[in-house]
Amino acid sequence: MERFSRTSRLLGTEKFATLQGAKVTIVGIGAVGGYATEGLARAGVGQLRLVDFDTIQPSNINRQILALESSIGQAKVDAARERVLLINPECHVEALEIFAGDDTLNNILSPMPDVLIDAIDSLNPKIQLLVAAHRRSIPTFSSMGAALRTDPLQVKTGDIMSSNHCPLAKHVRNRLRRQGIEGGIECVYSTEKIHFNYAGPEETSQIANPHENRGRKRNVLGSLPTLTGIFGLTLANAVILHLTKD
């Protein structure tokens, strides 16, 4: 197809065909996950399963590619599905508006995808997803903390156990080790030194959300659209290279 001619020209027809046949699951369709979805859709990945329980809020507009005045109140997975199909009408997109947790992981990971992207920003669901995927031997690419960062040159990729200077990654490493996991999960992280400045628990939005009681209220952390976008596109790039490696 003409819309993917430059991708095919760069990768070659065989590797591009691999992308067209690939099945990728993305959990967390927010600031990072939205850009990861965008990158994979524009690369021509043929099957995407999108998982998120949340709706688009006005506070998302500063950093989330799906957040527009016209999409406020819409389920993130529905907005993402619509956008992917506008990019590539032949992509098979499955939108799961569910909370990622122990009781839903079988639905999220069955049938098994070729690759999983974890873009969850809550620690407990993140660990549950990573452990379940690792035990199923699903190649996984995970986002660590993108908030509070301002330096794109310090964004790195590597095994979760080799990540450094990221407080979220430290917690994730410790939790994974308790589960007997010592590596094998790729991640995007930043080595930028940060100072936390918590603004307190986020207030409940006026936009109705049937799942708003799931999970803990999270602290509000400042973030730039540039850094969250770089995290998401870096994840997408890592997945593309993984799927098309020799």
N, C-alpha and C positions, 0 to 999 in steps of 0.2 A: 504494500500500500504506500501511496505517496507520502502520507503523513508520518511514516516511520522510515522513509528512505535514507535519511542521514544516519539513523541508528544502525540500520542494516549495512550501510556502506562502511561504517566504522568497525562494527563487530564481525561482519561477514554473515552470509545468509544462514549458515548452520547455527551459529550462536544466537542470531536473532530469532530463529525458529524455536530455540530452546526457551527464550524469554516468552514467546507467544504461548508456549505450552506449559509454562510454570504456574504453580499455585502458591500464592503468598498470603499469609494471614497477618494482619496488622491489628494489634490490640492497643487501643488508645488513639482516638482520632482527634487529637487536640493540636497544640502548637507544633510539636515535633511530628506526631503521627500524621497530621494533615499534609505536611510537606513531604513526608516519606511516601504517602499515597500518591501525591502529585507526581513525584519523580518516577515512581514505578509505572503509573498510568501512561506518562508521556514516553517512557522507554518501550512500551508495548507489551508489558506483562499481561498474559492472557486471562488469568483468574485471580481475583482478589476477594478475600473474606475480610470484612471490616467490622471491628468489634468495639463498641463504646455504649455506655448506658446514658450518657449525658446529652443535654440540649445546648444549643448555642446561646450564649449570654452576651449582653452588651460589653462586659469586661473582657471578652475574648477578642474583640475587634483589633486590639493593638498588636496581636501576634499570631492569630490563627487564620490560615488562608481561606477557610470555609466561612469565617465570620463576616457577615455583611449586614447592613441595615435590613435588607430583605430576608435574611435567613435567621434573624433572632427568634428564638423559641422553637426552631426546627431541630429534630434529632440530628446529631452530628453524623451518624452513619447514613442517614437518608440524604443529607446535603452532600456528603462525600460520594455516595453512589451516583447521584445526579451529575456531579462534576466529572467523575470518571467516564461516564457514558457520553458526556459531551466531548470529551477528549478522544475516546475510542469506543464507538457504539458496539463494537464486536467483543469488548471485554466482558467476561462473565463476572458480575459483581454480586456478592452476597453480603447483605447488611444485617448484622446481629445487634439489636439494641438490648444488650444484656450487660450485667455487671460481671467483671472477671473475678471469679473466686472459686473456692474448692468445689462448690455445687454446680458450676457451669463449665469447668475446664474440659470435660469430655465433649460437650457441645462445641466448644471453641476449637479444640484440637482434633476433632474427628469429622471427616476423614483427615488424616495427617497432611499438612501442607509440605511443600518442598522446603519452605523457609518460613520462619516466624520472626516478625518484628515486634518487640516489646517497647511501647512508648507510654507505659503507665507511669504516673508520677506519685502514686501511693505505695508505700513500702510493702505492706503485707500482701496485697494482691499481686504486686510485682514478683515477690519471692515465690508465691504459690504458682504463678504462671511459669517462671523460669525453671523451677524444680520439676514441674510436670512435663515441660518440653524436653528438658535434659534427660529425664527418665524414659522418654519416648524416642530419644535420639533424633530430635528435630533440630536441624541447624538453626541457631537463634542469634539474632542481632538485637542488642538492647541499648536503650538510651539512658545515660546517667543524667546528672543535673545540668540543665541548660540555663536555668534562672540565675540571676545575679551576675552573669558573665557579660563582658564587653569586648573581649579580645578574641577575634576569630582565629588568630594564628596559633592559639593554644588549644584548639580543638584537635583531639587525637582519636585514633582507633586502635583496638588491640583486645587481647583476652581480658576478661573482667579481672582476673587475678593479677594482671600487670598494670592495672589502672592506678593512678595516684593523684593526690591533691583534690579529690572529689569526695566531699562528706557523704553523699548518697552512695557512691560506689563502695566506700568503706563499710557502710551498714550492709549493703548487698553482699559483699564478700564474706563478711562475718556470718550472715544468715545462711549463705550457701554452704559454707564450711560445716556448719552444724548439721546440714543435710548430707554431708559426705561428698560435696561437689568441690573439686579443686581446680576447675578450669573447664575449657571447652565452650564457653559462651563469649561471643564477640560483643564488644560494646563501643559506643561513642562517648567520649568524656572530655572534660577540659582540665588542663593542669593549672588554670588561672586560680590564684589565691583569692578567696572571697571572704567577706565578713557578713554574717547573717544579720538581717535587720527585720525581725518578724513584726508584722503589723497586726498580729492576733488572728483568731479564727475567721475565716471568710464568712460573711453574712449570707444567709439564704436569699437566693434571688427571688424577685417577684414573678419570674417566668416559671410556670408550673413544670415540675419534673417528677414523674411517677417513681423515680429511683433515688430521690434526694436523701432518703434515710439510709442508703447503703454506704458503708465506709465511714471513716472519720472525717470531720471537718478539717480542712487543710489550712495551714497558714498562708497568707498572701505574700508572695515573693515577687519582687520587681523583675521584669524581663524585657528584652528587646526582641523585635520581630526578626532582626538580622541573625542573632545567635540561635534562636530556636529554629529558624529556617535552615541555617547551616547544619545544625544537628540532624534535622529530618532528611535533608538532601544527602548528607554524608551517609546516613543509614541506607537510603535508597541506593546510593552508588555502591556501597559495600555489598549489598544484596545482588545487584546487577553483576558485579565482578565475580561473586561467588557462583552465581548460576551459570555464567558463561566461561568459567575458568577451564583451561585445557586439562 
